[in-house]
């Protein structure tokens, strides 16, 4: 998946984090620092929290975007991915500990994996509204009806 496709997918998923002005700037940042940037860490944290809600996982990734606590971020991300059942080898976080992967390719692989997983889960829930209703009811989230439904 190309970086432009990943950014488009994040926008379609309504990821709340602002994007650098151009895809090239995002690519330059990922090539230089990989996921070790406030933007990337925040996006991964958001994706994990969304997946955590739908998949009812035990693990999640805290938003270390502002503090930049890289070691804690990698540890939580690794636990989260294990809780999900793994990820493709090219997006395996263990590579961050063992070697210095190509930062851009690794970051793209992980972001592509997480965005495609979230897209798949959302489509599945959309196609099975009773499962989504049950999930929301069990989560304790209060969902108010849109105004046009109430009238």
Backbone bond lengths (Angstrom), bond angles and torsions (degrees), N, CA, C in turn:
res aa  C-N    CA-C-N  psi(-1)  N-CA   C-N-CA  omega(-1)  CA-C   N-CA-C  phi
1 X - - - 1.448 - - 1.523 107.89 -
2 X 1.300 115.49 133.31 1.459 120.50 179.80 1.527 110.30 -79.99
3 X 1.305 116.24 158.21 1.456 121.66 -178.42 1.527 111.55 -58.95
4 X 1.327 117.45 -38.93 1.475 120.45 178.67 1.523 110.59 -60.05
5 X 1.342 116.68 -39.21 1.463 121.16 179.46 1.530 110.98 -67.14
6 X 1.318 116.26 -38.57 1.466 120.57 178.87 1.527 109.67 -64.80
7 X 1.326 116.84 -45.79 1.471 120.81 179.84 1.530 109.80 -62.72
8 X 1.329 117.35 -42.98 1.470 120.42 177.16 1.529 110.74 -60.16
9 X 1.328 117.01 -42.98 1.465 120.91 179.49 1.524 110.86 -63.67
10 X 1.328 117.25 -41.83 1.474 120.12 177.82 1.521 110.97 -61.97
11 X 1.318 117.02 -40.30 1.471 120.46 178.24 1.519 110.55 -65.76
12 X 1.333 117.59 -42.39 1.466 121.51 178.61 1.527 111.31 -63.96
13 X 1.322 116.45 -32.05 1.460 121.22 178.41 1.534 111.97 -80.16
14 X 1.326 117.23 -2.29 1.466 124.19 -178.87 1.521 112.83 63.89
15 X 1.304 115.73 40.18 1.461 120.64 175.78 1.525 108.36 -60.31
16 X 1.323 118.00 125.79 1.467 120.89 -171.30 1.525 116.58 -79.67
17 X 1.315 118.77 -0.75 1.458 119.53 -175.46 1.516 111.08 -90.41
18 X 1.329 117.01 133.88 1.469 119.78 -178.31 1.528 110.95 -65.38
19 X 1.295 114.67 147.98 1.458 121.37 -177.90 1.515 109.33 -99.81
20 X 1.333 116.59 143.39 1.461 117.39 170.23 1.529 108.48 -56.04
21 X 1.323 116.90 156.23 1.467 120.57 -172.19 1.530 115.54 -54.14
22 X 1.319 118.87 -33.29 1.466 118.78 -177.23 1.521 110.60 -133.24
23 X 1.318 114.82 156.45 1.465 120.86 175.98 1.521 109.66 -61.47
24 X 1.341 116.63 -34.66 1.465 119.93 178.50 1.519 111.48 -62.03
25 X 1.333 117.24 -38.27 1.469 119.83 178.36 1.522 111.18 -67.04
26 X 1.333 116.31 -38.57 1.461 119.44 176.12 1.525 109.36 -63.78
27 X 1.331 116.26 -45.63 1.468 120.86 179.53 1.508 111.99 -60.90
28 X 1.336 117.17 -42.68 1.467 120.77 178.61 1.522 110.83 -62.21
29 X 1.329 116.08 -41.66 1.458 120.82 -179.24 1.533 110.56 -65.99
30 X 1.334 116.74 -43.93 1.459 119.86 179.16 1.525 111.64 -68.06
31 X 1.337 116.92 -35.93 1.466 120.11 179.16 1.526 110.78 -66.59
32 X 1.321 115.91 -36.60 1.462 120.17 -177.19 1.531 111.87 -78.97
33 X 1.349 116.70 -47.28 1.464 120.28 -171.71 1.513 114.83 -119.72
34 X 1.326 117.19 -3.58 1.453 119.25 -178.13 1.515 111.00 63.26
35 X 1.312 115.76 -138.61 1.462 120.51 179.87 1.521 112.60 -77.70
36 X 1.313 116.87 -5.49 1.465 121.67 -176.11 1.533 110.88 -82.40
37 X 1.325 115.36 52.24 1.462 122.35 174.77 1.522 107.15 -132.86
38 X 1.325 117.96 151.38 1.467 119.07 179.55 1.527 112.63 -56.66
39 X 1.336 117.61 -41.05 1.462 120.18 -178.55 1.527 110.70 -63.45
40 X 1.320 117.69 -50.52 1.462 121.30 -176.75 1.522 111.42 -64.33
41 X 1.324 117.26 -42.51 1.460 120.12 179.69 1.533 110.70 -64.17
42 X 1.317 117.28 -38.98 1.465 121.11 178.70 1.522 111.44 -66.94
43 X 1.320 116.78 -41.65 1.469 120.67 179.52 1.526 110.74 -65.35
44 X 1.318 117.69 -44.98 1.473 120.82 178.06 1.523 110.15 -61.57
45 X 1.319 117.21 -40.43 1.459 120.91 178.30 1.528 110.48 -62.50
46 X 1.328 117.39 -44.48 1.453 121.04 179.63 1.533 111.14 -63.71
47 X 1.333 116.47 -45.92 1.467 120.17 178.50 1.524 110.55 -58.84
48 X 1.335 116.91 -42.09 1.466 119.90 -178.95 1.524 110.82 -66.88
49 X 1.325 118.31 -37.46 1.470 119.52 179.84 1.525 110.96 -68.66
50 X 1.335 116.92 -37.49 1.462 120.12 176.56 1.530 110.64 -64.90
51 X 1.314 116.76 -46.82 1.467 120.72 178.28 1.528 110.85 -63.57
52 X 1.314 115.99 -39.34 1.453 121.05 179.52 1.524 110.42 -58.87
53 X 1.326 117.21 -43.06 1.464 120.96 179.65 1.527 111.10 -60.92
54 X 1.321 116.70 -50.70 1.455 120.51 -175.53 1.531 113.33 -71.95
55 X 1.315 117.16 -36.70 1.461 120.85 -175.58 1.520 113.26 -94.18
56 X 1.341 116.89 -5.39 1.462 121.52 178.45 1.526 111.24 55.77
57 X 1.329 115.95 50.96 1.460 121.55 -178.47 1.522 110.59 -85.36
58 X 1.316 115.89 162.17 1.463 121.08 176.44 1.521 111.83 -84.62
59 X 1.309 116.43 -30.47 1.470 121.57 -174.01 1.529 111.09 -103.17
60 X 1.317 115.19 152.44 1.461 121.33 172.73 1.521 107.52 -149.57
61 X 1.318 115.89 175.34 1.459 121.32 -179.34 1.519 108.14 -116.63
62 X 1.321 116.75 119.12 1.460 120.99 178.54 1.518 109.96 -69.10
63 X 1.308 115.41 158.36 1.459 119.92 179.48 1.528 109.27 -84.85
64 X 1.318 114.70 98.70 1.463 121.04 177.95 1.522 111.34 -96.63
65 X 1.339 117.15 14.41 1.456 121.49 -176.29 1.513 113.77 -55.65
66 X 1.331 117.32 -39.68 1.465 119.81 -178.43 1.520 112.49 -83.65
67 X 1.334 116.25 -39.15 1.467 118.27 -177.69 1.523 111.84 -80.59
68 X 1.339 116.00 -28.13 1.463 119.74 179.15 1.517 114.17 70.16
69 X 1.336 117.52 24.21 1.461 120.80 179.93 1.536 109.13 -73.29
70 X 1.313 115.30 86.54 1.457 122.66 -172.72 1.524 112.62 -61.99
71 X 1.328 117.64 -44.89 1.465 120.64 -177.26 1.527 111.57 -62.20
72 X 1.330 116.74 -44.18 1.467 120.38 178.40 1.528 110.62 -65.34
73 X 1.321 116.59 -39.73 1.466 121.61 178.42 1.529 110.73 -60.23
74 X 1.315 117.18 -49.21 1.471 121.28 -178.55 1.522 110.54 -63.89
75 X 1.323 117.34 -40.82 1.462 121.26 179.08 1.526 110.81 -62.01
76 X 1.334 117.16 -47.86 1.463 120.59 -179.92 1.527 111.53 -66.69
77 X 1.327 116.72 -39.23 1.459 120.27 179.15 1.527 110.61 -63.72
78 X 1.310 116.23 -42.70 1.465 120.98 178.50 1.529 110.59 -61.09
79 X 1.323 117.20 -45.01 1.472 121.48 179.17 1.524 110.75 -65.12
80 X 1.315 116.75 -40.77 1.457 121.51 179.10 1.532 111.03 -61.39
81 X 1.325 116.62 -46.93 1.462 120.36 -179.23 1.529 111.53 -64.58
82 X 1.335 116.94 -37.18 1.465 119.79 175.52 1.528 110.15 -63.92
83 X 1.332 116.65 -40.96 1.456 121.37 179.32 1.532 110.88 -64.20
84 X 1.321 116.58 -32.72 1.469 120.82 177.05 1.523 111.65 -72.72
85 X 1.301 117.13 -16.54 1.457 120.57 -178.51 1.510 112.49 104.69
86 X 1.312 116.76 13.40 1.460 120.61 177.62 1.509 112.62 103.97
87 X 1.305 114.15 -178.41 1.461 121.85 -179.28 1.522 107.85 -151.99
88 X 1.313 117.38 169.48 1.466 119.37 178.03 1.532 111.04 -59.46
89 X 1.326 118.25 147.75 1.467 120.98 -177.91 1.528 113.61 -54.43
90 X 1.319 117.62 -35.24 1.469 119.37 -178.33 1.530 112.48 -70.84
91 X 1.339 117.34 -12.71 1.465 120.92 178.17 1.526 111.91 -112.77
92 X 1.309 117.92 13.33 1.454 122.15 -177.37 1.531 110.56 -72.66
93 X 1.313 115.65 120.98 1.463 121.87 -176.39 1.519 111.97 -64.59
94 X 1.308 117.55 -24.66 1.466 119.94 178.71 1.526 111.04 -57.93
95 X 1.320 116.56 -25.74 1.467 120.11 177.48 1.526 111.23 -62.24
96 X 1.327 117.18 -27.67 1.468 120.48 179.52 1.524 110.94 -67.07
97 X 1.315 116.24 -29.45 1.461 120.36 -178.86 1.521 111.68 -85.55
98 X 1.332 115.79 -36.14 1.460 120.47 -172.91 1.524 113.89 -83.19
99 X 1.310 116.20 -33.88 1.463 119.24 -175.49 1.516 109.55 -152.34
100 X 1.291 115.85 -178.55 1.462 121.44 177.94 1.533 107.56 -106.00
101 X 1.354 116.70 91.38 1.458 117.86 -178.32 1.524 111.33 -69.72
102 X 1.312 116.09 165.45 1.456 120.40 171.31 1.524 106.19 -60.46
103 X 1.321 116.88 111.42 1.462 121.84 -171.88 1.526 113.09 -58.18
104 X 1.322 116.83 -44.36 1.461 119.93 -177.59 1.526 110.40 -66.28
105 X 1.320 117.68 -48.65 1.463 120.57 -178.32 1.525 111.70 -64.55
106 X 1.325 116.81 -41.58 1.461 119.93 178.46 1.527 110.18 -62.71
107 X 1.330 116.88 -47.10 1.466 121.26 -178.07 1.522 110.70 -62.50
108 X 1.317 116.35 -43.48 1.468 120.17 178.05 1.527 110.33 -62.15
109 X 1.320 117.53 -42.58 1.469 120.81 -179.39 1.521 111.37 -62.18
110 X 1.319 116.71 -45.46 1.460 119.88 -178.64 1.528 110.93 -68.08
111 X 1.328 117.71 -46.10 1.466 120.62 179.38 1.529 110.86 -63.40
112 X 1.321 117.52 -39.55 1.470 120.93 178.02 1.528 110.11 -63.30
113 X 1.324 116.67 -43.66 1.461 120.65 179.29 1.526 110.92 -61.00
114 X 1.327 117.02 -50.34 1.465 120.35 -176.93 1.530 112.09 -66.08
115 X 1.336 117.45 -40.97 1.471 119.10 179.51 1.530 110.77 -66.99
116 X 1.325 117.66 -41.07 1.466 118.86 -179.65 1.531 111.17 -68.17
117 X 1.328 117.60 -35.09 1.461 120.61 176.19 1.530 110.57 -63.93
118 X 1.333 116.75 -43.41 1.462 119.63 -180.00 1.531 110.86 -67.53
119 X 1.319 117.55 -40.25 1.463 119.85 175.98 1.522 110.82 -59.48
120 X 1.318 116.89 -44.11 1.459 121.55 -179.51 1.520 111.41 -62.95
121 X 1.319 116.58 -44.40 1.465 120.47 -179.82 1.521 110.37 -64.22
122 X 1.321 117.16 -42.66 1.467 119.58 -179.71 1.529 111.45 -65.48
123 X 1.313 117.88 -39.52 1.462 120.79 177.13 1.522 110.05 -64.14
124 X 1.322 116.66 -42.94 1.463 121.12 178.74 1.524 110.85 -60.58
125 X 1.321 116.70 -44.35 1.461 120.65 179.62 1.525 111.03 -67.46
126 X 1.318 116.83 -36.94 1.463 120.63 178.46 1.529 110.03 -63.48
127 X 1.309 116.50 -38.00 1.459 121.46 -179.42 1.521 112.72 -79.68
128 X 1.325 117.23 -9.64 1.459 121.65 179.70 1.529 108.72 -133.84
129 X 1.335 117.61 73.81 1.465 120.34 -174.36 1.526 114.16 -61.62
130 X 1.331 118.26 -28.99 1.464 119.17 178.90 1.523 111.40 -66.03
131 X 1.320 116.38 -37.47 1.460 120.22 177.41 1.532 109.83 -65.88
132 X 1.329 116.79 -41.10 1.464 120.73 178.14 1.523 110.32 -65.47
133 X 1.319 117.52 -42.81 1.467 121.24 179.00 1.524 110.36 -60.17
134 X 1.320 116.30 -43.03 1.458 121.03 178.46 1.528 111.37 -64.14
135 X 1.312 115.21 -41.72 1.463 120.71 179.62 1.526 110.60 -61.90
136 X 1.326 116.87 -44.41 1.469 121.58 179.44 1.525 109.98 -65.98
137 X 1.329 117.14 -42.94 1.464 120.44 -179.70 1.527 111.30 -61.91
138 X 1.316 116.95 -40.44 1.468 121.04 -179.12 1.520 113.13 -75.17
139 X 1.344 116.94 -17.96 1.460 119.88 -177.28 1.519 113.03 -83.84
140 X 1.329 116.55 -17.33 1.455 119.50 -177.66 1.520 113.05 83.88
141 X 1.318 117.79 4.12 1.460 121.59 178.46 1.518 108.84 -75.28
142 X 1.313 116.35 132.99 1.454 121.19 177.47 1.518 107.73 -92.71
143 X 1.319 115.49 121.55 1.458 121.00 -179.89 1.507 107.49 -111.83
144 X 1.323 116.48 120.26 1.456 119.76 178.73 1.516 109.29 -93.82
145 X 1.313 115.16 146.58 1.458 120.14 -179.63 1.527 109.72 -73.50
146 X 1.327 117.59 144.61 1.454 120.72 175.65 1.531 110.17 -60.57
147 X 1.318 117.35 151.10 1.452 122.60 -176.95 1.525 112.81 -54.71
148 X 1.322 118.02 -38.92 1.464 119.29 -177.64 1.528 112.29 -68.13
149 X 1.331 117.93 -20.93 1.465 121.53 177.79 1.527 109.98 -78.86
150 X 1.326 116.49 -36.01 1.463 121.74 -177.05 1.520 110.62 -71.21
151 X 1.307 118.80 -36.53 1.458 121.96 -175.08 1.475 113.63 -71.81
